[in-house]
């Protein structure tokens, strides 16, 4: 099975699904949030359940994400 990837116009990296959060693919909407099951047209949708699972931030644009594949330059969020 092959996962289709898309080049991010911001950084050129390959992204799966709706693409990087810094430049989401507008043609994938609407989609169902895997955390709250809400159907939404907002590729940058964030819900309370998703916030509990955030693990990465982008060093380039500062956005937060659950998956590193959704960010241009992902870095693990660490508690200090």
C-alpha positions as CSV (number, residue, x, y, z in Angstrom):
1,X,0.0,0.0,0.0
2,X,1.4,3.4,-1.0
3,X,0.4,6.6,0.8
4,X,0.0,9.6,-1.6
5,X,2.1,12.6,-0.6
6,X,1.9,16.2,-1.6
7,X,4.7,18.8,-1.8
8,X,4.4,21.6,0.7
9,X,4.5,25.0,-1.2
10,X,6.2,26.6,1.9
11,X,9.1,24.2,2.4
12,X,9.0,21.6,-0.4
13,X,8.7,18.7,2.0
14,X,6.3,15.8,1.3
15,X,3.2,15.7,3.4
16,X,0.4,13.2,3.7
17,X,-3.3,13.8,4.3
18,X,-4.4,17.4,4.2
19,X,-0.7,18.5,4.1
20,X,1.3,20.7,6.4
21,X,-0.7,22.9,8.8
22,X,1.3,25.9,7.6
23,X,-0.2,25.3,4.1
24,X,-3.1,22.9,4.2
25,X,-4.6,21.4,1.0
26,X,-7.9,23.2,0.6
27,X,-9.2,20.4,-1.8
28,X,-9.4,17.8,1.0
29,X,-12.3,19.3,2.9
30,X,-14.6,18.5,4.4
31,X,-13.0,15.9,6.6
32,X,-13.8,14.2,9.9
33,X,-11.6,15.0,12.9
34,X,-10.1,11.8,14.2
35,X,-10.3,13.1,17.8
36,X,-13.8,14.7,18.2
37,X,-15.4,13.1,15.0
38,X,-16.7,16.5,13.9
39,X,-17.0,17.1,10.2
40,X,-15.3,20.3,9.3
41,X,-14.0,22.3,6.4
42,X,-11.3,23.9,8.4
43,X,-7.9,22.2,7.7
44,X,-6.6,23.9,10.9
45,X,-9.4,22.6,13.1
46,X,-8.3,22.2,16.7
47,X,-10.5,20.7,19.4
48,X,-10.0,20.0,23.2
49,X,-9.2,16.3,22.6
50,X,-6.6,17.2,19.9
51,X,-5.0,19.6,22.4
52,X,-4.4,16.7,24.8
53,X,-2.4,14.9,22.1
54,X,-0.2,17.7,20.8
55,X,3.4,16.5,20.6
56,X,5.1,18.7,18.0
57,X,5.6,22.4,17.1
58,X,7.1,23.8,13.9
59,X,10.4,25.6,14.2
60,X,9.5,27.5,11.0
61,X,6.0,28.8,11.6
62,X,5.3,28.0,15.3
63,X,2.1,25.9,14.7
64,X,1.4,22.9,16.9
65,X,0.5,19.4,15.7
66,X,-0.2,15.9,16.8
67,X,1.9,14.4,13.9
68,X,5.3,15.6,12.8
69,X,4.4,14.9,9.2
70,X,2.1,17.9,9.3
71,X,4.8,20.4,10.0
72,X,7.7,21.8,7.9
73,X,10.3,21.7,10.6
74,X,8.9,19.6,13.5
75,X,10.3,19.6,17.0
76,X,9.1,17.6,20.0
77,X,7.3,19.7,22.6
78,X,9.2,19.2,25.9
79,X,8.2,20.1,29.4
80,X,10.8,22.1,31.3
